């Protein structure tokens, strides 16, 4: 893991999240080997090129909400998630018990599971 950057590890984790599931920023950071770097995981996703194939929209905050605040981002993220049959509550939250990804079927990331 020492040879790859934190951003690369974040992208590798997010790419493992299957369609119809979500993961929190904190869990992405933990799986990427830096459990206290949830905010940095968000920065990594924000740095993606618009044409990236990393499914950034599958990452939500610890309450199951969308953290994006500006522009078309929040609506775009919600649209992507709803297209994957993820349901939002009336408060705009996702049930992490139902839609949260537990890592089953994930390949290793330097032993971070």
N, C-alpha and C positions, 0 to 999 in steps of 0.2 A: 504494500500500500504506500510505502514511502516514495515510490517513483511517480505516483500520480498526484495531481493537484486536488485540493479539496473540491473545486468546482467539478472536475472530471468525475470524482467519486459521487458527488451529488447527482450528476446527470446519469451515472450508471445505476444508482438506486432508483431514481424516478422512472427510468426506462423499464424497470422490472415490474412496476405497478400495472396490474392487468386492467383492461377495459372494464368499467363498471365498479371500480374500487378507488379509494382515495387513501392518502397518507398525509400525516401532519408534517409541518416543517421540522418540528422537534424530532420526530421519528426518522426523517430523512437524514438529519444531522447525526443522530445516533448511529444509524446504519452506515453512514459515511465515515465513521470513526471519530467524530468530534461532537459528543453529546451536548455540549453547551453552545453550539453554533447554529441554533435554529434561524436566527436573523441572517447569518451569513449564507445559509441554504437559500433563503429568499433572495438575497443579492445575486447568488449564482443563477437562479432561475430568471431573474430580471435581466441578466446579462446575455441571455440566449438571443441568437439571431431570430428574426421573425419567421424564417423558413426552417427552423430547427424541427427535427422529428422527435425531440424529447417531449413527452406528454406533460408539460408543466401544469396544465389545468387540473391534474389529479392531486395536486398538493394544496391542502387547506390548513387553516389555523387549528389550534387545539380545541376550539369549540365547534369545529365542523363548519366554519364559515369561510367565506371568501375574504381574503385580506387585501386584495387589490382595491385601490381607492379612486384611481383617476382614469379618465378617458373611457374607451370601449372595453378595457380589460375585464372589469367585473362581469359585465353582461356576456362577453365572449367566453369567459371561464364557465359561467353558469350554463350557457348554451351548450358548450362542449360536454359538460357533466350530464345535463338532461338528455342529450343525444345518446349517452351511454346508459340511460335508464336510471340515473341517480335522482332520487326524489329529495326535494328541499322541504323543510317544515315551513309553516306560515311565517316564522321568524327568520327565514333564510338560512337555516342550518341543515347540515347533513347528519344523519344518524351514524356516528362512527362505529357503533356496535353492529350495525347492519352493513355499512359500506366501507368501513375501515379495512385496509389490507393488512393481513397478519404475517406476510412474508412467505406463506406456504408456496412452494414451487420456485422460490427465488434461488438463483445461483449464488455462490459464495462471493463475498466482497471482502477478502482478507479476513474471513471469519466473522464479519459483522452481520449477524442475523437477528 
